[in-house]
Amino acid sequence: MPNITLRAVAKSYGGGEYAVKNLDLTVPDGAFMCLLGPSGCGKTTTLRMIAGLEQPTAGTIAVGDRILDSVAQGLYVPPEKRGMGLVFQNYALWPHLSVRENVEFGLRMRKVPAAERRARAEAALTMVHVDAAMDRYPSQLSGGQQQRVALARMLAVNPTVLLLDEPLSNLDARLRLEMRAELKRIHEESGATIVFVTHDQLEALTMATDVAVMNEGELQQLAAPMEMYARPANRFVAEFVGSPPMAIVDIGPSPGGLAGSLLRFVESRPGGCAPAGVGIRPEALRFGAPPGSVWSEEALVEAILPAGSSWTVRLRVRDTELYALSYIPVEAAPGDVLTCWTEQMHLFGEDGARMSTWDRAEVGA
Ligand SMILES: Nc1ncnc2c1ncn2[C@@H]1O[C@H](COP(=O)(O)OP(=O)(O)OP(=O)(O)O)[C@@H](O)[C@H]1O
């Protein structure tokens, strides 16, 4: 299956507002692409346009050389002719059909002969590990099992593209974790291209091969998850991806306090630039004696929040509140003063774009 390409795609539902603006996006063959962003940013609209459930107001959508939508040429291919499988948040199984019959349903519609139907349904249910419950009814399954049956129903028709809209949002935390691993495995085994909509950055980071972050109908960054985390394109991505989020300190015209302290460090570096904002991830903050040539400051401990495997610490550094995330126990109590320093700083310009990143590991400081 070739790449899916969106070129200058826009969608307005009328009234002058655009849900998606001038979107250029390529989903590579075999990718697991997550469309990530806050509520209302245009993720679902983008997915529905790829599926053919919505028609773009402008632009072109193609799979390889095959044009599915072209507003300029007046071309539109309906959903059932696109060869894509869809699973939405409410994956409605037929309550009066057994699990096996639910999965066979789509094949029956496609006039697949009975023996092949049975074999394909069983293979799909085996892939999602629900084969033992094949003869039960949906009401006799857990939420996670029902979700897997919905996936099997889609997989049985052998789609080369799977479009998933928040399919894990109805599940509890444990099942979500399990299903993330399952989806990743299914992606690898089936070789299908997956486009997955989520507002949960952890879901995107853990599953995707490529993440497209959107905000207000516009693509903010397209990158591999760890690259996006390490090198966010702009302030929006930097603050959206990561939990607790990156703190970005505004430098302002005559910076004092923490902003002044950070700026003095940045300016002292070779090739020092003049950022409008300096970002520090909570997990980049360290405590104790700083190694040479790093930024460090005294920090007042305001609160310690242990979570079993990690410790979140709320600090006041000069005039600013910062969060630190540590994976080793933090031996301190509220009111203590610790020295904190950072492994990494992201520098953002006036326009919000990332100018550069200072990494202790890279500069060997
Ligand atoms: N059928 C529709 N008619 C009018 N406006 C719509 C329609 N569907 C979506 N919109 C608007 O388009 C914008 C983008 O919506 P969309 O559902 O694509 O966002 P989303 O990122 O998927 O959000 P969510 O995570 O909340 O589903 C929103 O402002 C929404 O109100």
The ligand as a MOL file (V3000), in Angstrom:
LIG
                    3D

  0  0  0     0  0            999 V3000
M  V30 BEGIN CTAB
M  V30 COUNTS 31 33 0 0 0
M  V30 BEGIN ATOM
M  V30 1 N -20.1490 18.4800 11.7560 0
M  V30 2 C -19.6360 19.6240 12.1770 0
M  V30 3 N -20.2700 20.7990 11.9890 0
M  V30 4 C -19.7380 21.9690 12.3870 0
M  V30 5 N -18.5560 22.0830 13.0350 0
M  V30 6 C -17.8730 20.9590 13.2710 0
M  V30 7 C -18.3720 19.6740 12.8600 0
M  V30 8 N -17.4560 18.7210 13.2350 0
M  V30 9 C -16.4600 19.4050 13.8340 0
M  V30 10 N -16.6930 20.7310 13.8660 0
M  V30 11 C -15.8080 21.7640 14.4270 0
M  V30 12 O -14.5430 21.6450 13.8220 0
M  V30 13 C -13.4940 21.8260 14.7730 0
M  V30 14 C -12.5900 20.6000 14.7830 0
M  V30 15 O -13.3160 19.4980 15.2730 0
M  V30 16 P -12.7210 18.0210 15.3570 0
M  V30 17 O -13.8040 17.1150 15.8310 0
M  V30 18 O -12.0620 17.6880 14.0870 0
M  V30 19 O -11.6210 18.2080 16.4670 0
M  V30 20 P -10.8740 17.1220 17.3450 0
M  V30 21 O -9.4810 17.6080 17.4330 0
M  V30 22 O -11.0920 15.7600 16.8210 0
M  V30 23 O -11.5700 17.2940 18.7480 0
M  V30 24 P -12.0700 16.1990 19.8230 0
M  V30 25 O -10.8200 15.5950 20.3770 0
M  V30 26 O -12.8310 17.0090 20.7950 0
M  V30 27 O -12.9150 15.2150 19.0470 0
M  V30 28 C -14.1760 22.1070 16.0950 0
M  V30 29 O -14.1850 23.4920 16.2860 0
M  V30 30 C -15.5670 21.5710 15.9080 0
M  V30 31 O -16.4860 22.2680 16.6850 0
M  V30 END ATOM
M  V30 BEGIN BOND
M  V30 1 1 1 2
M  V30 2 1 2 3
M  V30 3 2 2 7
M  V30 4 2 3 4
M  V30 5 1 4 5
M  V30 6 2 5 6
M  V30 7 1 6 7
M  V30 8 1 6 10
M  V30 9 1 7 8
M  V30 10 2 8 9
M  V30 11 1 9 10
M  V30 12 1 10 11
M  V30 13 1 11 12
M  V30 14 1 11 30
M  V30 15 1 12 13
M  V30 16 1 13 14
M  V30 17 1 13 28
M  V30 18 1 14 15
M  V30 19 1 15 16
M  V30 20 2 16 17
M  V30 21 1 16 18
M  V30 22 1 16 19
M  V30 23 1 19 20
M  V30 24 2 20 21
M  V30 25 1 20 22
M  V30 26 1 20 23
M  V30 27 1 23 24
M  V30 28 2 24 25
M  V30 29 1 24 26
M  V30 30 1 24 27
M  V30 31 1 28 29
M  V30 32 1 28 30
M  V30 33 1 30 31
M  V30 END BOND
M  V30 END CTAB
M  END
